[in-house]
């Protein structure tokens, strides 16, 4: 599966932004899906993930209650809805597809290219 992430941009603190991850080659139904974030000078970390097959979700503590993952199977696209954005949410966001749950960085089937989110205070 090939993934293409887009939707990043510059927003103000408190704003909302939705990232999209369009898949091609195979259906998203085959995978557990997630979003990693890499802030400047920091490790790439998993911030949100969802397994529709298992009915499970994961959200990093700092984004719980503010971020949500959804999908549109007609478009074979996954979304990361980000609300009440904070400056610390800034970074490059990468969508991923994995055959493993929980999703771990070392075992990823496919990475999308990053899309950058900047949050001004």
MMTF fields as JSON, N, C-alpha, C and O atoms, coordinates in Angstrom:
{
  "mmtfVersion": "1.0.0",
  "mmtfProducer": "UNKNOWN",
  "numBonds": 483,
  "numAtoms": 484,
  "numGroups": 121,
  "numChains": 1,
  "numModels": 1,
  "chainsPerModel": [1],
  "groupsPerChain": [121],
  "chainIdList": ["A"],
  "bondAtomList": [4, 2, 8, 6, 12, 10, 16, 14, 20, 18, 24, 22, 28, 26, 32, 30, 36, 34, 40, 38, 44, 42, 48, 46, 52, 50, 56, 54, 60, 58, 64, 62, 68, 66, 72, 70, 76, 74, 80, 78, 84, 82, 88, 86, 92, 90, 96, 94, 100, 98, 104, 102, 108, 106, 112, 110, 116, 114, 120, 118, 124, 122, 128, 126, 132, 130, 136, 134, 140, 138, 144, 142, 148, 146, 152, 150, 156, 154, 160, 158, 164, 162, 168, 166, 172, 170, 176, 174, 180, 178, 184, 182, 188, 186, 192, 190, 196, 194, 200, 198, 204, 202, 208, 206, 212, 210, 216, 214, 220, 218, 224, 222, 228, 226, 232, 230, 236, 234, 240, 238, 244, 242, 248, 246, 252, 250, 256, 254, 260, 258, 264, 262, 268, 266, 272, 270, 276, 274, 280, 278, 284, 282, 288, 286, 292, 290, 296, 294, 300, 298, 304, 302, 308, 306, 312, 310, 316, 314, 320, 318, 324, 322, 328, 326, 332, 330, 336, 334, 340, 338, 344, 342, 348, 346, 352, 350, 356, 354, 360, 358, 364, 362, 368, 366, 372, 370, 376, 374, 380, 378, 384, 382, 388, 386, 392, 390, 396, 394, 400, 398, 404, 402, 408, 406, 412, 410, 416, 414, 420, 418, 424, 422, 428, 426, 432, 430, 436, 434, 440, 438, 444, 442, 448, 446, 452, 450, 456, 454, 460, 458, 464, 462, 468, 466, 472, 470, 476, 474, 480, 478],
  "bondOrderList": [1, 1, 1, 1, 1, 1, 1, 1, 1, 1, 1, 1, 1, 1, 1, 1, 1, 1, 1, 1, 1, 1, 1, 1, 1, 1, 1, 1, 1, 1, 1, 1, 1, 1, 1, 1, 1, 1, 1, 1, 1, 1, 1, 1, 1, 1, 1, 1, 1, 1, 1, 1, 1, 1, 1, 1, 1, 1, 1, 1, 1, 1, 1, 1, 1, 1, 1, 1, 1, 1, 1, 1, 1, 1, 1, 1, 1, 1, 1, 1, 1, 1, 1, 1, 1, 1, 1, 1, 1, 1, 1, 1, 1, 1, 1, 1, 1, 1, 1, 1, 1, 1, 1, 1, 1, 1, 1, 1, 1, 1, 1, 1, 1, 1, 1, 1, 1, 1, 1, 1],
  "groupList": [{"groupName": "UNK", "atomNameList": ["N", "CA", "C", "O"], "elementList": ["N", "C", "C", "O"], "formalChargeList": [0, 0, 0, 0], "bondAtomList": [1, 0, 2, 1, 3, 2], "bondOrderList": [1, 1, 2], "singleLetterCode": "X", "chemCompType": "L-PEPTIDE LINKING"}],
  "groupTypeList": [0, 0, 0, 0, 0, 0, 0, 0, 0, 0, 0, 0, 0, 0, 0, 0, 0, 0, 0, 0, 0, 0, 0, 0, 0, 0, 0, 0, 0, 0, 0, 0, 0, 0, 0, 0, 0, 0, 0, 0, 0, 0, 0, 0, 0, 0, 0, 0, 0, 0, 0, 0, 0, 0, 0, 0, 0, 0, 0, 0, 0, 0, 0, 0, 0, 0, 0, 0, 0, 0, 0, 0, 0, 0, 0, 0, 0, 0, 0, 0, 0, 0, 0, 0, 0, 0, 0, 0, 0, 0, 0, 0, 0, 0, 0, 0, 0, 0, 0, 0, 0, 0, 0, 0, 0, 0, 0, 0, 0, 0, 0, 0, 0, 0, 0, 0, 0, 0, 0, 0, 0],
  "groupIdList": [1, 2, 3, 4, 5, 6, 7, 8, 9, 10, 11, 12, 13, 14, 15, 16, 17, 18, 19, 20, 21, 22, 23, 24, 25, 26, 27, 28, 29, 30, 31, 32, 33, 34, 35, 36, 37, 38, 39, 40, 41, 42, 43, 44, 45, 46, 47, 48, 49, 50, 51, 52, 53, 54, 55, 56, 57, 58, 59, 60, 61, 62, 63, 64, 65, 66, 67, 68, 69, 70, 71, 72, 73, 74, 75, 76, 77, 78, 79, 80, 81, 82, 83, 84, 85, 86, 87, 88, 89, 90, 91, 92, 93, 94, 95, 96, 97, 98, 99, 100, 101, 102, 103, 104, 105, 106, 107, 108, 109, 110, 111, 112, 113, 114, 115, 116, 117, 118, 119, 120, 121],
  "secStructList": [7, 3, 3, 3, 3, 3, 7, 7, 3, 3, 3, 3, 6, 6, 7, 7, 3, 3, 3, 3, 3, 3, 3, 3, 1, 1, 7, 4, 4, 4, 1, 3, 3, 3, 3, 3, 3, 3, 7, 6, 6, 1, 7, 7, 3, 3, 3, 3, 3, 3, 3, 6, 6, 6, 6, 3, 3, 3, 3, 7, 4, 4, 4, 6, 6, 6, 3, 3, 3, 3, 3, 3, 6, 6, 6, 6, 3, 3, 3, 3, 3, 3, 7, 1, 7, 7, 4, 4, 4, 7, 3, 3, 3, 3, 3, 3, 3, 3, 1, 1, 1, 1, 7, 5, 6, 6, 5, 7, 1, 3, 3, 7, 7, 7, 3, 3, 3, 3, 3, 3, 7],
  "xCoordList": [0.85, 0.0, 0.891, 1.898, 0.496, 1.207, 0.347, -0.867, 0.986, 0.267, 0.756, 1.95, -0.171, 0.165, -0.558, -1.787, 0.229, -0.33, -0.334, 0.587, -1.374, -1.439, -2.395, -3.106, -2.394, -3.285, -2.601, -3.262, -1.289, -0.575, -0.575, -0.957, -0.145, -0.093, 0.204, 0.543, 0.071, 0.304, -1.037, -1.901, -1.199, -2.426, -2.061, -0.904, -3.054, -2.847, -3.259, -4.079, -2.693, -3.074, -4.58, -5.164, -5.192, -6.629, -7.398, -8.575, -6.761, -7.409, -7.535, -6.985, -8.269, -8.412, -7.813, -7.741, -7.39, -6.805, -7.049, -6.975, -7.336, -7.526, -6.48, -6.348, -5.743, -4.781, -5.442, -6.276, -5.058, -5.581, -4.453, -3.308, -4.787, -3.827, -4.526, -5.348, -4.193, -4.823, -4.006, -2.788, -4.68, -4.016, -4.295, -5.366, -3.318, -3.493, -2.779, -1.854, -3.211, -2.595, -3.369, -3.615, -3.747, -4.538, -5.526, -5.341, -6.543, -7.534, -7.04, -6.299, -7.461, -7.111, -7.667, -7.179, -8.68, -9.287, -8.267, -8.445, -7.2, -6.214, -5.259, -4.487, -5.302, -4.251, -4.784, -5.922, -3.898, -4.062, -3.381, -2.334, -3.967, -3.48, -3.091, -3.625, -2.154, -1.725, -1.047, -0.824, -0.724, -0.021, 1.148, 0.981, 2.321, 3.496, 3.756, 3.382, 4.404, 4.8, 6.281, 6.772, 6.975, 8.371, 8.573, 8.494, 8.835, 9.126, 10.625, 11.412, 11.025, 12.45, 13.294, 13.012, 14.319, 15.232, 14.71, 15.351, 13.558, 12.963, 12.772, 12.819, 12.556, 12.296, 10.897, 10.001, 10.743, 9.424, 8.591, 9.019, 7.408, 6.571, 5.169, 4.653, 4.581, 3.205, 2.261, 2.322, 1.395, 0.455, -0.973, -1.769, -1.309, -2.667, -2.676, -1.938, -3.51, -3.625, -5.004, -5.671, -5.395, -6.702, -6.685, -6.161, -7.29, -7.494, -8.992, -9.66, -9.507, -10.945, -11.257, -12.339, -10.318, -10.53, -10.688, -11.508, -9.923, -9.938, -10.796, -11.017, -11.27, -12.065, -11.242, -11.74, -9.976, -9.061, -8.52, -8.396, -8.204, -7.571, -6.419, -6.368, -5.52, -4.433, -4.249, -4.204, -4.143, -3.802, -2.743, -2.866, -1.715, -0.689, -1.344, -2.267, -0.867, -1.549, -1.824, -2.889, -0.882, -1.028, -2.101, -2.513, -2.56, -3.559, -4.916, -5.878, -5.002, -6.271, -7.356, -7.152, -8.502, -9.621, -9.586, -10.569, -8.468, -8.353, -8.202, -8.613, -7.62, -7.391, -8.336, -8.734, -8.684, -9.53, -9.111, -8.665, -9.257, -8.955, -10.243, -11.073, -10.398, -11.554, -11.105, -9.957, -12.019, -11.689, -12.914, -14.054, -12.642, -13.684, -13.291, -12.389, -13.971, -13.573, -13.856, -13.176, -14.838, -15.125, -13.948, -13.695, -13.23, -12.069, -10.76, -9.683, -10.86, -9.664, -8.704, -7.503, -9.259, -8.52, -8.774, -9.891, -7.7, -7.783, -7.564, -6.88, -8.156, -8.055, -7.597, -7.892, -6.875, -6.549, -7.135, -6.646, -8.19, -8.817, -8.12, -8.078, -7.58, -6.842, -7.536, -7.673, -7.964, -8.666, -7.852, -6.957, -8.181, -7.513, -6.008, -5.352, -5.473, -4.043, -3.186, -3.527, -2.061, -1.101, 0.242, 0.501, 1.082, 2.4, 3.187, 3.949, 2.994, 3.715, 3.188, 3.784, 2.083, 1.593, 2.327, 2.15, 3.133, 3.819, 4.813, 5.392, 4.999, 5.958, 5.559, 4.592, 6.323, 5.99, 5.201, 5.651, 4.05, 3.159, 3.251, 3.193, 3.396, 3.504, 2.37, 2.163, 1.646, 0.666, 1.344, 2.274, 0.839, 1.424, 0.346, -0.776, 0.726, -0.099, 0.735, 1.92, 0.108, 0.838, 0.024, -1.204, 0.718, 0.074, 0.102, -0.427, 0.72, 0.865, 0.088, 0.041, -0.522, -1.168, -0.742, -0.785, -0.342, -0.214, 0.838, 1.767, 0.676, 1.62, 2.917, 2.908, 4.016, 5.327, 6.147, 6.009, 6.996, 7.756, 8.652, 8.906, 9.13, 10.089, 9.432, 10.117, 8.118, 7.427, 6.274, 5.125, 6.588, 5.608, 5.615, 6.669, 4.442, 4.327, 4.581, 5.277, 4.016, 4.16, 4.109, 3.283, 5.006, 5.031, 4.585, 4.979, 3.77, 3.493, 4.57, 5.334, 4.628, 5.568, 4.993, 3.783, 5.803, 5.329, 4.607, 4.8, 3.774, 3.127, 3.327, 3.07, 3.778, 4.207, 3.077, 2.308, 3.01, 2.044, 2.821, 3.704, 2.491, 3.103, 1.999, 0.973, 2.206, 1.2, 1.825, 2.769, 1.293, 1.811, 1.051, -0.146, 1.764, 1.143, 0.549, -0.015],
  "yCoordList": [-1.183, 0.0, 1.24, 1.305, 2.22, 3.499, 4.547, 4.605, 5.362, 6.355, 7.749, 7.97, 8.674, 10.072, 10.936, 10.983, 11.612, 12.476, 13.916, 14.366, 14.623, 16.048, 16.735, 16.09, 18.051, 18.828, 19.654, 20.412, 19.528, 20.313, 21.786, 22.176, 22.59, 24.016, 24.776, 24.197, 26.083, 26.969, 27.369, 27.911, 27.095, 27.466, 28.171, 28.168, 28.766, 29.4, 28.449, 27.554, 28.65, 27.84, 27.944, 29.026, 26.79, 26.744, 26.383, 26.029, 26.465, 26.132, 24.616, 23.83, 24.246, 22.85, 22.643, 23.564, 21.421, 21.072, 19.59, 18.786, 19.24, 17.834, 17.407, 18.006, 16.372, 15.772, 14.605, 13.901, 14.413, 13.305, 12.375, 12.797, 11.116, 10.113, 9.255, 8.4, 9.49, 8.761, 7.519, 7.59, 6.393, 5.132, 4.69, 4.947, 4.027, 3.45, 2.11, 1.86, 1.285, -0.031, -1.112, -2.183, -0.84, -1.787, -1.012, 0.177, -1.68, -1.024, -0.866, -1.705, 0.222, 0.448, -0.642, -0.841, -1.337, -2.39, -3.448, -4.13, -3.575, -4.612, -4.266, -5.12, -3.023, -2.564, -1.907, -1.444, -1.894, -1.0, 0.311, 0.291, 1.435, 2.717, 3.642, 3.552, 4.526, 5.441, 6.68, 6.826, 7.577, 8.81, 8.971, 8.893, 9.195, 9.541, 11.034, 11.658, 11.578, 12.982, 13.077, 12.405, 13.924, 14.191, 15.686, 16.432, 16.106, 17.504, 17.741, 16.799, 18.974, 19.27, 18.793, 19.116, 18.029, 17.553, 16.421, 16.033, 15.882, 14.809, 13.545, 13.555, 12.455, 11.189, 11.2, 11.913, 10.408, 10.234, 9.392, 8.318, 9.881, 9.185, 8.961, 9.733, 7.881, 7.563, 8.429, 8.417, 9.174, 10.021, 9.503, 9.78, 8.765, 8.261, 7.043, 6.979, 6.085, 4.876, 4.276, 4.478, 3.537, 2.897, 1.576, 1.462, 0.579, -0.711, -0.924, -1.218, -0.773, -0.995, -2.48, -2.86, -3.304, -4.75, -5.175, -6.04, -4.585, -4.977, -4.049, -4.32, -2.985, -2.05, -1.34, -1.04, -1.067, -0.464, 0.863, 1.086, 1.732, 3.003, 3.258, 2.7, 4.092, 4.56, 6.047, 6.499, 6.795, 8.21, 8.511, 8.12, 9.203, 9.64, 10.576, 11.317, 10.537, 11.24, 12.714, 13.232, 13.372, 14.816, 15.173, 16.33, 14.186, 14.497, 13.877, 14.097, 13.114, 12.484, 13.531, 14.546, 13.267, 14.186, 15.298, 16.02, 15.448, 16.516, 15.98, 16.637, 14.801, 14.206, 13.035, 12.359, 12.809, 11.671, 11.137, 11.891, 9.841, 9.187, 8.673, 8.069, 8.917, 8.395, 7.975, 8.186, 7.389, 6.978, 7.086, 7.065, 7.201, 7.185, 6.072, 6.238, 4.941, 3.805, 4.028, 3.457, 4.839, 5.142, 5.863, 5.721, 6.641, 7.369, 6.67, 7.113, 5.577, 4.863, 5.84, 5.856, 6.634, 7.717, 7.722, 7.493, 7.991, 8.111, 9.573, 10.312, 9.976, 11.362, 11.435, 10.555, 12.499, 12.825, 14.208, 15.219, 14.223, 15.478, 15.981, 15.284, 17.172, 17.743, 19.022, 19.975, 19.027, 20.179, 20.811, 20.19, 22.051, 22.783, 22.634, 22.258, 22.925, 22.717, 23.582, 24.723, 23.01, 23.68, 23.771, 22.981, 24.698, 24.788, 23.473, 23.154, 22.723, 21.451, 20.358, 19.283, 20.61, 19.653, 19.798, 18.971, 20.816, 21.071, 19.976, 19.354, 19.753, 18.764, 18.254, 18.715, 17.3, 16.643, 15.38, 14.541, 15.259, 14.129, 13.135, 13.498, 11.865, 10.786, 9.786, 9.34, 9.439, 8.374, 7.039, 6.961, 5.999, 4.677, 3.621, 3.787, 2.53, 1.328, 0.205, 0.075, -0.604, -1.672, -2.944, -2.909, -4.074, -5.372, -5.814, -6.869, -5.004, -5.355, -4.361, -3.161, -4.92, -4.09, -4.602, -5.806, -3.721, -2.27, -1.87, -2.626, -0.707, -0.209, 0.205, 0.929, -0.259, 0.142, 0.65, 0.173, 1.617, 2.282, 1.333, 1.542, 0.287, -0.618, -1.608, -2.25, -1.731, -2.705, -1.994, -2.081, -1.303, -0.552, -1.06, -1.202, -1.326, -1.835, -0.725, -0.927, 0.442, 1.534, 2.869, 3.077, 3.774, 5.141, 6.094, 5.955, 7.049, 8.135, 9.189, 9.187, 10.084, 11.19, 12.134, 12.133, 12.912, 13.766, 14.995, 15.456, 15.511, 16.788, 17.622, 17.149, 18.847, 19.636, 20.475, 21.114, 20.447, 21.255, 22.247, 21.861, 23.496, 24.545, 25.232, 25.61, 25.395, 26.015, 27.232, 27.113, 28.388, 29.62, 29.916, 29.65, 30.466, 30.749, 32.148, 32.562],
  "zCoordList": [0.0, 0.0, 0.0, 0.706, -0.808, -0.84, -0.141, -0.338, 0.669, 1.455, 1.101, 0.899, 1.029, 0.782, 1.806, 1.851, 2.619, 3.653, 3.182, 2.502, 3.551, 3.222, 4.182, 4.953, 4.117, 4.968, 6.033, 6.743, 6.162, 7.156, 6.798, 5.695, 7.742, 7.502, 8.767, 9.799, 8.671, 9.808, 10.403, 9.713, 11.682, 12.379, 13.683, 14.104, 14.303, 15.603, 16.712, 16.509, 17.863, 19.018, 19.227, 19.159, 19.484, 19.667, 18.411, 18.488, 17.267, 16.003, 15.831, 16.602, 14.806, 14.421, 13.035, 12.222, 12.794, 11.496, 11.262, 12.191, 10.032, 9.685, 8.675, 7.608, 9.018, 8.109, 7.393, 7.962, 6.142, 5.347, 4.95, 4.787, 4.797, 4.359, 3.317, 3.648, 2.071, 0.981, 0.657, 0.49, 0.57, 0.288, -1.138, -1.688, -1.72, -3.048, -3.08, -2.307, -3.955, -4.097, -3.38, -3.935, -2.161, -1.387, -0.511, -0.254, -0.073, 0.76, 2.19, 2.701, 2.83, 4.224, 5.135, 6.248, 4.661, 5.481, 5.899, 6.908, 5.115, 5.381, 6.524, 6.96, 7.014, 7.913, 9.19, 9.265, 10.183, 11.316, 10.908, 10.261, 11.278, 10.774, 11.922, 13.027, 11.634, 12.68, 12.139, 10.937, 13.075, 12.764, 13.731, 14.948, 13.172, 13.957, 13.806, 12.813, 14.815, 14.77, 15.117, 16.025, 14.376, 14.698, 14.829, 13.853, 16.053, 16.326, 16.141, 16.232, 15.885, 15.692, 16.87, 18.024, 16.563, 17.591, 18.437, 19.413, 18.085, 18.883, 18.062, 16.832, 18.789, 18.13, 17.505, 17.956, 16.479, 15.874, 16.84, 17.264, 17.183, 18.157, 17.61, 16.802, 18.079, 17.695, 18.516, 19.745, 17.855, 18.578, 18.513, 19.41, 17.477, 17.35, 16.45, 15.467, 16.788, 15.976, 16.168, 17.183, 15.161, 15.252, 14.493, 13.385, 15.152, 14.512, 14.408, 15.399, 13.214, 13.036, 13.161, 13.609, 12.769, 12.877, 14.322, 14.629, 15.202, 16.618, 17.472, 18.652, 16.896, 17.678, 18.731, 19.816, 18.418, 19.387, 18.886, 17.681, 19.819, 19.499, 20.464, 21.56, 20.041, 20.891, 20.65, 19.506, 21.72, 21.639, 22.684, 23.845, 22.263, 23.195, 24.209, 23.872, 25.436, 26.531, 26.222, 26.556, 25.596, 25.39, 24.362, 24.276, 23.578, 22.545, 22.854, 22.118, 23.921, 24.27, 24.465, 25.131, 23.878, 23.974, 22.947, 22.784, 22.251, 21.243, 19.823, 18.867, 19.679, 18.355, 18.142, 19.09, 16.896, 16.547, 15.185, 14.32, 15.006, 13.728, 13.116, 13.795, 11.843, 11.132, 9.734, 9.342, 9.007, 7.649, 6.761, 7.225, 5.474, 4.449, 3.487, 2.665, 3.596, 2.772, 1.305, 0.453, 0.992, -0.42, -1.06, -2.257, -0.248, -0.74, -0.382, -0.779, 0.371, 0.841, 1.522, 1.251, 2.393, 3.03, 4.53, 4.994, 5.275, 6.718, 7.09, 6.382, 8.209, 8.635, 10.091, 10.901, 10.395, 11.779, 12.043, 11.539, 12.841, 13.225, 14.477, 15.491, 14.412, 15.538, 15.991, 15.224, 17.23, 17.79, 18.908, 19.48, 19.201, 20.292, 20.205, 21.177, 19.054, 18.829, 19.727, 20.038, 20.136, 20.999, 20.277, 19.369, 20.653, 20.016, 20.078, 19.166, 21.153, 21.279, 20.359, 20.279, 19.663, 18.674, 17.348, 16.454, 17.21, 15.943, 15.619, 16.51, 14.34, 13.879, 12.512, 11.906, 12.051, 10.795, 11.126, 11.906, 10.538, 10.787, 9.638, 8.463, 10.018, 9.046, 9.285, 10.414, 8.24, 8.405, 8.081, 7.278, 8.739, 8.569, 8.471, 8.952, 7.83, 7.788, 8.368, 8.064, 9.205, 9.866, 9.872, 9.95, 9.79, 9.95, 11.405, 11.754, 12.245, 13.655, 14.517, 14.247, 15.573, 16.592, 17.967, 18.216, 18.841, 18.718, 17.667, 17.383, 17.118, 16.133, 16.817, 17.813, 16.272, 16.765, 15.587, 14.46, 15.87, 14.817, 14.036, 12.85, 14.707, 14.079, 13.12, 12.323, 13.193, 12.339, 11.645, 12.078, 10.582, 9.814, 8.38, 7.762, 7.871, 6.501, 5.489, 4.494, 5.75, 4.797, 5.519, 6.407, 5.127, 5.647, 4.544, 3.386, 4.918, 3.997, 4.133, 5.098, 3.174, 3.335, 4.382, 4.608, 5.003, 6.085, 5.595, 4.47, 6.465, 6.232, 7.486, 8.593, 7.324, 8.468, 9.047, 8.329, 10.357, 11.106, 11.967, 12.733, 11.835, 12.642, 13.423, 12.856, 14.726, 15.578, 16.242, 17.022, 15.927, 16.523, 17.804, 17.913, 18.762, 20.064, 20.089, 21.102]
}
